Amino acid sequence: MTTPTPPTGPPGPPPGPATSRRGPALAVIALGVVVIGIIAAVAVTRDDTTTTTTPLVTTSTTTVTTTTPASTAPSTSAPPGDELLVGPETDDIARATVVIVQFDAAGDPVCTGSGTIVDAGGIILTNAHVVARDEVCDYETLTVGLTHDPDVPAEPEYVVEVVAFDPVLDLAAVQIVSDLDGNPVDTAFPHVAIGDSDTVQLGDELRLLGYPGIGGHTITLTRGVVSGFVAEQDVDPNRAWIKTDATVSGGNSGGTAVNADGELIGVPTLAGSGPDTEIVDCRVVQDTNGDGRVDEQDTCIPIGGFINGIRPVNLAADVLATARLGQPVAHDQIQPTEPGPVSVDDLVITDLVFADGVTPDNRPTRIVPALPSGVDRVCAFWRYDGFTDGLVYDAVWRIDGVLAEEASFLGDTWHGGTTGSWWVCIIDETGLVDGLYEFEFTVDGQIIATDAIWVGGDRRPVTLTLANASDQLVCFVQLAPSDAANWGPDELGPDEVVEPGASRSFALVSGFWDMALSDCDGRRLDEIFGIDVGADATVTYTG
């Protein structure tokens, strides 16, 4: 029998967002360190927040800032033959990996990232956040430097224009249009072969190339293996992300991820790399002090050996098709979405349920109270209201109390609009491990919604009945598996109460459960831990 651990902090009111019910964290796991690309005083990565003023290139800064790129990008069709398609060796792949450097109006470098040449005509695939203009990276001119020698730092040598920009996918394409002096470019460029990201399998070896920074930094190679896949609504129901155990520093975001054959299978994207997101190596994702909030007062969980996301290259098809039209994107169209005024108290999530899959029209295939061993996914569905695009949120999965970072969205940017329904899934194509899967949706450290579901074990339908033998109205009833970190949602209807002398039954699955009861003002009446519901059971509240 599980020994219940009562909370050490005061209980939170149940009518609002679900609250934590545990004092010390169930588990704090060190997953390594997120490595941020350290850039010399001449520039910052897209993910840093420090601007600089030292010029980057040895050419005249006047030349860079007075250059006006052509209004129409040149043709991107490859020349006859494909002799510039690079081979599978790492040094070959490096020739098609570029550093992307932004210059402000004064000719000073401000931010940097990486990219991959995918077309002999000079089309480069990268992340949208690498080329987005914002307060930190307020650039006027965008340049790239090619890798001529892996032992020598790349220097800016061409001006590029943004020709495709998709902030939802965090993908963009730029086109080489001139040299630094504004002269048209009549050069064919080395480029990688584009692979099929749907053929990537768990355990496949990957190579990730990119530039952690500039000012003395050479191209870097990181090796890793595919550790999983993540689905995302409005992106892909199976492979919105390829997860790898490779650790990628900030400037490498937007760079090159290739398979064993040297084919581009995706774009490495540093998790939490949006312009409004703080990259940290120790993230607060759990209410460790039991006060009902996840904030700076809680103990952070070290994040590292960091499971980075790779955006599959198959999802870049539309971005590349748009890029080949050769139409530059206006500067005011490549700015990140800024959230409008919003209060966390105005965010509403209801009808949080679990399912074993997603239909083509974004509905749950089958709502379930528990799942058997061997399933390959669990999906959380919910309805929402009061949201705004650009809002930064965390959608967190835990398995038996341990953060499942490879399946969580940490510091992600909301793009689902004000109201509607949404889902996220945790997927393992080899079969999920048995355990308790807990989902949390948080904004600004506050839990907006949370619930849990068992995978595996002998779970049978059972009924737990609450008998109110007190003189109190019970207006809120929250239930949660005994090993869960948080109380679940209110189980009563919007206007439902359990009056004195009345009872209310709840359909559950067998296991150990905890129950929290509150009055109509949200004051906690009682918390009952470790209820053995191996068969139908009754809990009597006497006040």
ZAMARGU-4260 file (C-alpha; in steps of 0.2 Angstrom, whole numbers, plus 5000, padded with zeros to 4 digits):
<rodrens>
0) 5000/5000/5000 | 5006/5017/4996 | 5010/5028/5011 | 5002/5045/5008 | 5012/5061/5011
5) 5001/5075/5017 | 5006/5093/5010 | 5017/5104/5021 | 5010/5120/5013 | 4993/5128/5015
10) 4980/5121/5002 | 4975/5132/4988 | 4957/5136/4983 | 4950/5123/4971 | 4938/5134/4961
15) 4953/5142/4951 | 4968/5134/4943 | 4972/5117/4950 | 4985/5118/4964 | 4999/5108/4970
20) 4996/5097/4985 | 5013/5091/4989 | 5027/5099/5000 | 5044/5092/4994 | 5045/5087/4976
25) 5041/5069/4972 | 5057/5068/4962 | 5071/5081/4957 | 5081/5073/4943 | 5097/5081/4936
30) 5096/5079/4917 | 5112/5088/4913 | 5115/5106/4908 | 5108/5117/4894 | 5123/5124/4885
35) 5121/5142/4880 | 5132/5147/4866 | 5145/5159/4874 | 5149/5173/4861 | 5163/5185/4862
40) 5159/5204/4865 | 5155/5206/4847 | 5138/5198/4846 | 5125/5188/4855 | 5115/5173/4849
45) 5097/5174/4846 | 5094/5167/4863 | 5104/5179/4873 | 5098/5196/4879 | 5114/5206/4879
50) 5117/5218/4864 | 5135/5223/4859 | 5143/5237/4849 | 5159/5230/4843 | 5160/5229/4824
55) 5161/5211/4818 | 5169/5211/4800 | 5185/5218/4794 | 5176/5226/4779 | 5170/5244/4781
60) 5154/5245/4792 | 5148/5259/4781 | 5148/5247/4766 | 5137/5234/4776 | 5125/5247/4782
65) 5123/5256/4766 | 5120/5241/4756 | 5102/5239/4749 | 5098/5221/4744 | 5090/5219/4728
70) 5071/5220/4729 | 5069/5204/4720 | 5079/5189/4724 | 5088/5180/4710 | 5082/5164/4702
75) 5085/5149/4714 | 5086/5136/4701 | 5101/5125/4701 | 5114/5125/4687 | 5115/5111/4675
80) 5121/5095/4684 | 5123/5094/4703 | 5141/5094/4706 | 5140/5105/4721 | 5129/5093/4730
85) 5140/5089/4745 | 5145/5072/4750 | 5141/5062/4766 | 5157/5066/4775 | 5156/5078/4790
90) 5169/5090/4781 | 5158/5090/4766 | 5142/5094/4776 | 5151/5108/4784 | 5153/5117/4768
95) 5134/5119/4767 | 5132/5125/4785 | 5133/5144/4787 | 5134/5157/4801 | 5120/5170/4800
100) 5124/5187/4807 | 5113/5202/4809 | 5119/5220/4808 | 5111/5235/4815 | 5109/5252/4807
105) 5126/5257/4814 | 5135/5242/4806 | 5137/5233/4822 | 5133/5214/4824 | 5118/5211/4836
110) 5113/5193/4834 | 5119/5177/4826 | 5112/5159/4822 | 5116/5145/4809 | 5108/5139/4793
115) 5110/5126/4779 | 5111/5129/4761 | 5099/5118/4752 | 5099/5124/4734 | 5114/5128/4723
120) 5106/5145/4720 | 5109/5150/4738 | 5093/5146/4747 | 5097/5143/4766 | 5085/5135/4778
125) 5085/5140/4796 | 5074/5144/4811 | 5062/5159/4811 | 5068/5165/4827 | 5086/5166/4820
130) 5080/5180/4807 | 5066/5188/4817 | 5067/5206/4821 | 5064/5211/4839 | 5070/5223/4853
135) 5085/5212/4856 | 5089/5208/4838 | 5084/5224/4829 | 5094/5222/4813 | 5094/5231/4796
140) 5105/5219/4786 | 5106/5200/4787 | 5122/5192/4781 | 5129/5174/4780 | 5147/5167/4781
145) 5151/5150/4773 | 5162/5137/4779 | 5178/5136/4769 | 5189/5127/4781 | 5182/5119/4797
150) 5197/5125/4807 | 5194/5143/4802 | 5180/5154/4809 | 5167/5159/4796 | 5166/5178/4792
155) 5151/5187/4784 | 5153/5187/4765 | 5135/5188/4758 | 5120/5198/4761 | 5104/5188/4761
160) 5085/5192/4761 | 5071/5183/4771 | 5060/5174/4757 | 5050/5163/4769 | 5045/5165/4787
165) 5034/5153/4797 | 5034/5157/4816 | 5022/5143/4820 | 5034/5130/4813 | 5049/5141/4818
170) 5056/5139/4801 | 5062/5152/4788 | 5072/5153/4772 | 5084/5166/4767 | 5091/5169/4749
175) 5109/5175/4745 | 5107/5191/4735 | 5123/5200/4734 | 5141/5201/4742 | 5145/5214/4756
180) 5148/5228/4743 | 5131/5225/4735 | 5137/5217/4719 | 5125/5203/4712 | 5130/5185/4715
185) 5133/5174/4701 | 5139/5159/4710 | 5133/5141/4713 | 5134/5136/4731 | 5138/5119/4739
190) 5122/5112/4746 | 5116/5097/4756 | 5104/5083/4749 | 5086/5084/4758 | 5082/5068/4766
195) 5065/5061/4771 | 5062/5064/4790 | 5048/5051/4791 | 5061/5037/4789 | 5071/5042/4804
200) 5069/5029/4818 | 5073/5028/4836 | 5091/5025/4839 | 5097/5032/4823 | 5113/5042/4824
205) 5113/5060/4819 | 5126/5073/4816 | 5122/5091/4821 | 5132/5106/4814 | 5132/5124/4817
210) 5140/5139/4824 | 5139/5142/4843 | 5144/5161/4840 | 5156/5172/4830 | 5172/5181/4834
215) 5184/5166/4835 | 5171/5152/4835 | 5173/5138/4822 | 5159/5127/4816 | 5155/5113/4829
220) 5149/5095/4827 | 5138/5086/4839 | 5134/5068/4838 | 5118/5061/4845 | 5104/5048/4843
225) 5086/5050/4840 | 5077/5048/4857 | 5059/5051/4853 | 5046/5060/4843 | 5033/5074/4849
230) 5017/5078/4841 | 5010/5095/4841 | 4993/5102/4836 | 4992/5111/4819 | 5009/5105/4815
235) 5010/5086/4814 | 5000/5073/4824 | 5015/5061/4825 | 5032/5070/4821 | 5031/5088/4825
240) 5048/5086/4833 | 5062/5074/4832 | 5071/5073/4849 | 5089/5069/4852 | 5101/5067/4866
245) 5113/5079/4858 | 5117/5095/4867 | 5116/5110/4856 | 5122/5127/4861 | 5112/5143/4857
250) 5120/5149/4841 | 5118/5132/4833 | 5100/5134/4832 | 5094/5134/4814 | 5109/5124/4809
255) 5111/5107/4801 | 5105/5089/4806 | 5109/5075/4795 | 5108/5056/4795 | 5121/5044/4792
260) 5120/5047/4773 | 5123/5065/4775 | 5105/5070/4771 | 5097/5084/4779 | 5083/5077/4790
265) 5079/5093/4801 | 5083/5109/4809 | 5090/5109/4826 | 5080/5121/4837 | 5085/5126/4854
270) 5070/5122/4866 | 5063/5138/4873 | 5072/5148/4859 | 5058/5161/4856 | 5063/5179/4859
275) 5052/5181/4874 | 5060/5165/4883 | 5073/5165/4896 | 5086/5151/4893 | 5091/5144/4909
280) 5101/5128/4915 | 5090/5126/4930 | 5071/5127/4926 | 5057/5129/4939 | 5044/5117/4934
285) 5037/5109/4950 | 5029/5116/4966 | 5042/5111/4978 | 5036/5121/4993 | 5018/5117/4992
290) 5011/5135/4991 | 5001/5131/4975 | 5012/5141/4963 | 5027/5136/4952 | 5038/5151/4954
295) 5055/5158/4959 | 5052/5152/4977 | 5052/5134/4971 | 5068/5123/4969 | 5073/5122/4951
300) 5077/5106/4941 | 5093/5106/4932 | 5090/5104/4914 | 5104/5097/4903 | 5111/5083/4893
305) 5097/5093/4886 | 5085/5084/4875 | 5084/5097/4860 | 5071/5097/4847 | 5074/5095/4828
310) 5060/5101/4817 | 5058/5088/4804 | 5063/5094/4786 | 5047/5087/4779 | 5038/5100/4788
315) 5049/5113/4778 | 5041/5109/4761 | 5030/5124/4761 | 5043/5136/4767 | 5055/5130/4754
320) 5042/5131/4740 | 5038/5149/4745 | 5057/5153/4746 | 5059/5147/4728 | 5046/5160/4722
325) 5060/5173/4726 | 5049/5186/4734 | 5057/5195/4749 | 5047/5196/4765 | 5045/5214/4772
330) 5054/5218/4788 | 5037/5221/4797 | 5032/5203/4793 | 5046/5195/4802 | 5043/5201/4819
335) 5038/5189/4833 | 5020/5189/4839 | 5019/5200/4854 | 5005/5194/4866 | 4992/5207/4870
340) 4987/5212/4888 | 4982/5196/4897 | 4980/5191/4916 | 4984/5173/4921 | 4968/5174/4931
345) 4958/5176/4915 | 4965/5160/4907 | 4952/5146/4907 | 4955/5128/4904 | 4941/5116/4905
350) 4937/5098/4900 | 4954/5091/4902 | 4954/5073/4897 | 4966/5059/4891 | 4965/5049/4875
355) 4974/5036/4865 | 4976/5046/4849 | 4971/5061/4838 | 4959/5060/4824 | 4963/5070/4807
360) 4951/5084/4813 | 4960/5086/4830 | 4948/5076/4841 | 4952/5062/4853 | 4951/5045/4846
365) 4944/5038/4862 | 4943/5046/4879 | 4950/5034/4892 | 4952/5034/4911 | 4968/5023/4910
370) 4978/5014/4896 | 4985/4997/4895 | 5003/4992/4894 | 5011/4993/4877 | 5002/5009/4870
375) 5013/5021/4861 | 5005/5037/4866 | 4995/5047/4878 | 4986/5063/4873 | 4979/5077/4884
380) 4965/5087/4876 | 4957/5102/4883 | 4946/5118/4880 | 4953/5135/4883 | 4947/5153/4883
385) 4955/5170/4886 | 4971/5166/4878 | 4982/5177/4867 | 4994/5172/4853 | 5012/5176/4859
390) 5009/5170/4876 | 5023/5160/4884 | 5018/5143/4892 | 5024/5127/4898 | 5015/5110/4894
395) 5024/5098/4906 | 5023/5079/4906 | 5029/5069/4921 | 5031/5050/4922 | 5030/5044/4940
400) 5035/5062/4946 | 5050/5063/4934 | 5050/5077/4921 | 5048/5070/4904 | 5058/5084/4896
405) 5058/5075/4879 | 5039/5077/4878 | 5036/5093/4887 | 5035/5110/4879 | 5045/5122/4890
410) 5044/5141/4886 | 5034/5138/4871 | 5024/5152/4862 | 5005/5150/4860 | 4998/5151/4843
415) 4981/5144/4845 | 4971/5160/4846 | 4959/5166/4860 | 4947/5151/4862 | 4945/5133/4856
420) 4952/5116/4859 | 4970/5110/4860 | 4980/5094/4863 | 4998/5088/4866 | 5004/5070/4866
425) 5018/5060/4873 | 5024/5047/4861 | 5036/5032/4861 | 5035/5022/4846 | 5042/5007/4855
430) 5029/5008/4868 | 5027/5019/4883 | 5034/5013/4900 | 5021/5009/4913 | 5018/5022/4926
435) 5008/5037/4931 | 5008/5051/4918 | 5004/5068/4924 | 5001/5083/4913 | 5002/5101/4918
440) 4999/5117/4909 | 5007/5133/4917 | 5009/5151/4913 | 5020/5163/4922 | 5023/5148/4935
445) 5005/5146/4939 | 4996/5129/4935 | 4981/5133/4925 | 4976/5114/4923 | 4983/5097/4928
450) 4977/5079/4929 | 4985/5062/4928 | 4982/5045/4920 | 4989/5027/4923 | 4997/5017/4909
455) 4999/4999/4913 | 4994/4989/4928 | 4978/4980/4932 | 4966/4995/4931 | 4947/4990/4933
460) 4932/5002/4932 | 4927/5006/4950 | 4916/5018/4959 | 4921/5029/4974 | 4906/5037/4983
465) 4907/5052/4994 | 4894/5052/5008 | 4892/5069/5016 | 4888/5066/5035 | 4892/5083/5040
470) 4882/5099/5041 | 4893/5108/5028 | 4890/5110/5009 | 4903/5102/4999 | 4905/5112/4983
475) 4921/5106/4976 | 4928/5089/4975 | 4946/5085/4968 | 4953/5068/4965 | 4970/5063/4961
480) 4980/5046/4961 | 4990/5046/4977 | 5007/5047/4968 | 5002/5063/4958 | 5010/5079/4962
485) 4995/5090/4960 | 4976/5089/4964 | 4966/5086/4949 | 4951/5097/4942 | 4935/5099/4952
490) 4924/5084/4948 | 4907/5092/4952 | 4897/5101/4939 | 4897/5121/4938 | 4882/5122/4949
495) 4883/5105/4958 | 4885/5103/4977 | 4884/5089/4989 | 4872/5094/5002 | 4873/5087/5020
500) 4866/5070/5021 | 4868/5068/5002 | 4881/5057/4993 | 4890/5058/4976 | 4898/5044/4966
505) 4913/5046/4955 | 4918/5033/4941 | 4937/5029/4943 | 4949/5015/4939 | 4956/5004/4953
510) 4971/5011/4963 | 4975/5022/4977 | 4967/5039/4977 | 4967/5055/4987 | 4952/5067/4989
515) 4951/5085/4993 | 4934/5094/4998 | 4931/5112/4999 | 4916/5124/5003 | 4908/5136/4991
520) 4921/5150/4996 | 4935/5138/4991 | 4940/5135/5009 | 4947/5118/5011 | 4936/5106/5022
525) 4946/5090/5022 | 4960/5081/5013 | 4959/5062/5013 | 4974/5052/5007 | 4978/5034/5002
530) 4960/5028/4999 | 4961/5010/4993 | 4949/5009/4979 | 4953/4991/4973 | 4934/4989/4972
535) 4919/5000/4974 | 4922/5011/4990 | 4914/5024/5000 | 4922/5039/5010 | 4911/5047/5023
540) 4915/5065/5027 | 4909/5070/5045 | 4916/5087/5046
</rodrens>
